[in-house]
Amino acid sequence: MAVVTIDAVSVAFPRRRDPVLRGITLDIAPGEQVLVLGSSGAGKSTLLQLVSGVIPHSVVAAVDGSVTVGGSDTRDSSVVELSRAVGLLAQDPSSGVCLPTVAEEIALPLENRGVDPAAISGRIDAALAAAGVGPLRERRTAQLSGGEGQRVALAAALVAEPAVLLLDEPTSMLDAEGVRAVRSAIAASVARYSPAVILVEHRLDEFAGRAGVGGLPQRSIVLDAAGAVAADGPTREVLAAHAGALIAAGCWLPFESELDAVFGAAFGAAAGTVSGATRDTAAGLDSPAVRAGLLAFAAEHATIASSTSASSSGAPVLSTTGLAVSRERRPRRSHAPLHPVLTGIEFDVHPGEIVALLGANGAGKSTLLLTLAGLLAPAAGVVAGARAGMVFQNPEHQFVAHTVAGEIGFGLPAGPATDALVARLLDDHGLAELADQHPHRLSGGEKRRVSVAAMLAHERPVLLADEPTFGLDRRATIGVMAALRRTAADGTAVVFSSHDLRTVATLADRAVVVAHGRVVSDGAVFDVLRDAAALEAAHIELPPLVEWLLDNVGSDAGVRRALERLDAEVGASGAAADRAAAGRDAAGRAAAGRDATARDAGERSDDPATLAAAP
Amino acid sequence: MTAADSAHAATRLAGSPLARRNPTVKFVLLFVVSLALLFVFDPFTSAALYVIALVGVVAGSGIRPRVLLLGHLPFVGVAVGLVLVNALSRPGAEVARLGVLRVTEEGLEVGAALGLRTLVIGVLSLGFIVSTDGVRLMTSLHQHARLGLRVTYAVLAGYRTLEELPREWQLIRHAHAVRAGLDSRGRPRSGVAAFGRAGFALLVVSLRRAERLAIALESRGLGLTPRTTWRPVALTTTDGAFAAGVLAVLATVLAASAALGVLRGAEVLAG
C-alpha cells in the first residue's frame, strides 16, 4: 500500500498558458526514498506542494487527477490534517522557524499531535541532537544564523516522525559541516522509523557526500521541461540513461553521473579497451574512460587560451590595512571595544582579478564584504580605494524600480548615454526580452542577472558579490560566472564569497580563506585549494572532482580548462541556451500568479498579495 | 520532567514574584485597574494609586531603574501634555495668566488627575511587560481565556516577523545605499524617496515571509485536535490571592479617598 499516490495529476496556475505538471502518475511506498530531478521550472517544488496539500489549499491552482497521502485525498484534507502524515522542510530557513525560542519551535509539532507532555522534552533533545544542534535548545530563534536555522527547521520537521518527509533543498544555506549534519540527521531518521522521503536538491554532491550516488535516494524521478515524468526508476539507471539530457537542460547532477555521461559518449568507444562490463562497475573517477577524458580536456589548455590568464596587474584598486570588521556599531561616547568577527586583514585587490572569499557559515564573509563596500564602518584599520559596488545574496533586497530596465538605469543621470548603457547591459545579460517586466516577478536566475547588471551599470572599479550563485541551477550558475568573468575582463576587480568550490575553482584567480577570526590563507586559487590546513580550519571540503583534478592534472591551467569544458556541456553553454530559457520563462510567466520557476530557483516569489501591492 | 525542564522552570522561579504570576491574571488585573481609573478625576486618588503601583511593580518585578525611567518617558510626555491642555483650556477659577492664556484651578486639577492616571497605567504596563514572557502569555490566554490557537500563534509568528524587521531593514538600506549618489561628505544620499523605496522592498519581503510562516505553521499541524500543551501555565490559588489583594488595595484606596472627600468622578467635567 503506497503512502503517496499521485494519479494522472496535472497542475496549472491561473494566467499561465502551460501546465506546470502534466499527467503525473506515481506511487511511493512507505520507507521509499525518492530524488526529484529536473531543470528550473520543471515543477519540482510544485510536486512537493501537491503532496503537502499546499496545492490546492494555500496556493490557487487547477489540479486534475488525484493525490492521496497516508490514505487521505489531498482535496478533502487541509494542510493541517495532512500534516499528521507529512513533514516539510522548506528552502528558506527563516520561513521554517515560527516561534521565539528553539525548544518551543520543536515542541509545537508534538503538541499539535497530542504527544504526552512528559515525553516532549526528551524528544526535543533527541531531534536537536540528530540535527547536530543540541546546544541550541534554549536559544532565541532570532539569534540563529542561516545554517543553524535550517538545522532547527529540520529538527522540527523530523521530531514528529511523519510518514512522509518532504525536503526542498535542505542544504542550500549550509557549509560543509552543516551539510554533514543534515545528511546524518536524515539518515538517522530513515534508519529509525523508515519514513518515505521526497528530496529536491541542487547540491547533490554535497548532499551525497563521499558515498557518491550511493548516498542519494535509491529511486529517482526526472521531470522534463514540460512538467511530465520523463523517467522513474532506480537512481543509477535513471542517471545512466538521462544524464546527458539533464546536463544539457542545465540541471545539477552527481559529478560521477555527469562524468559518465560526458565521457561515456565521447570517449567510451574511442578508449576501446574499456569494455561495457568494466564501465558498469567502474563509474565516475574510477572509470579509465572518465580519467582519460578529463586529462584530455585538461590538455586542451596548451592549445586553447583559458581564462586563468588573468591580468591582475597594476596598482591595487582596493586595499585594507589592519582591518577589523564587526556588525556592531560603536555607541556614541563609548570607547568600549567592539567584538570584531575578523581582525588583522591585509588585503589588496587588483584590476581584473577575480577573488573568491571562502569560510564557514558565520565566519564573517558577509561582514567583510559589507565593510569593503563602505556600508559598515571598520571596527579598526582602514579600507582604501574607490567606492565598490556590491551584489547581495537576495537580489530582492536590491530592487528599487518597477521594470528591469528601470532597475538597471537606477541612480544614473537620465540621458542618451545611460539609455545606451542600459540597452547594452540588457543585451549582455540576456535580459532584453524582460526589460519591461517587474523585477520581483522574475525567476531566481533572472533576478540574479538583473542585480548584477544593475550594479555593473555604475562602472565601479570593484564588484563585490555575496554568494552570487546561491540557490541557482547549473545553467543559471554558469550564466552568473560568465557575467563575472566578462566584468573582470573589462578590468573590474571581482570579489565574491561562495560555498561552492567547483564554482570557485572554475572562476576565481585567487582565493582568501577566513577562519578563527582572521585570514588563514590567501593566494592563487589552486594553491589555496591545495592548502589542506587552511581548508580544514575553515571546515571546507573539496568536492571529489576538484580534488581529483588537483591531484592528477599537472598544470593549474589544465584544471581550469577541464572544469570549463565540463560547463560547456550545458546546453550550448552560452547565450543561445540562455535565450531559450529566458524565452520559455517569459512565455510561461505572462502574468503568473505563482511562478514555479522562481520557486525552483531559490526565491519563492510572486505571491499575488505582493504583486497586487506593487504600484 | 527532565533535568532541562527543571532547569528551565528554575530560571523562571528564580525570577521575580510578579513573573511567577499567571499572565492572564496579570493581564485582566491591568485591564480592571485601567477601567476603574476611567472613573477617577481627582489627582489625589490617582497619585495614591501611582505611588502604590510604583512600589508594587518595583518590589514585585525587580525592574531595573534604567528600564523603569526610560519606560516612563512616553507616559510622562503624554501626562505633561494632558496637564497643559487641561490647565490652559478648561474654564474655572483663574490661578495665573500667561498672556492671553488663563490657567484655571479646575483645569490643573483635572489635568493632573488625567496625567497621573496615564502614569498609573504606564507603570503597571511596564511591570506587566518586564515580568511576562510572550509565549507564556499566549499559552495562558489560550488555556485560561479560551483565545483561539490560530490567534495566539499568529501573534507569536507576527512577533517573529517583527523581530526580523530591523535586520531586513538594515540589509535593504545597505543594498540600496550601494547604488545611491553620494552627498558632499561622501556618504550615500538618503531622502524621503529612498525611504519609500526601502519601505516598499521591506513590504514585499515581509509579505513573502508571512506567507511562508503561515504555511510552516500549518505544516507543523497547528489546529489538529486533540492537542497537548508541553509546558502548561499554572493557575494557582496564589494567583487568586494575588488578584484578590490587588482588587482589595484598589477598593481600599477608592473608599478611603471617598471617605476623605477627595474622590471626584466624571461630574467635575461638567464643572
Interface residues (C-beta under 8 A of the other chain):
Chain A: S52 V54 S58 S78 V79 V80 E81 S83 R84 V86 G87 L88 A90 D92 S94 S95 G96 V97 C98 L99 P100 T101 A103 E104 A107 L108 P109 L110 E111 N112 R113 G114 V115 D116 P117 A118 I120 S121 G122 D125 R137 E138 T141 A142 A153 A156 A160 L370 A373 L375 R387 G389 M390 F392 N394 E396 H397 Q398 F399 V400 F410 G411 H440 A454 M455 H458 R604 S605 D607 A609 T610 A613 A614
Chain B: M1 T2 A4 D5 H8 G134 V135 Y153 L156 A157 Y159 R160 E163 E164 E168 L171 I172 H174 A175 H176 A177 V178 R179 A180 G181 L182 R197 A201 L203 V204 V205 L207 R208 R209 E211 R212 L213 A214 I215 A216 L217 E218 S219 R220 G221 L222 G223 L224 T225 P226 R227 T228 T229 W230 R231 P232
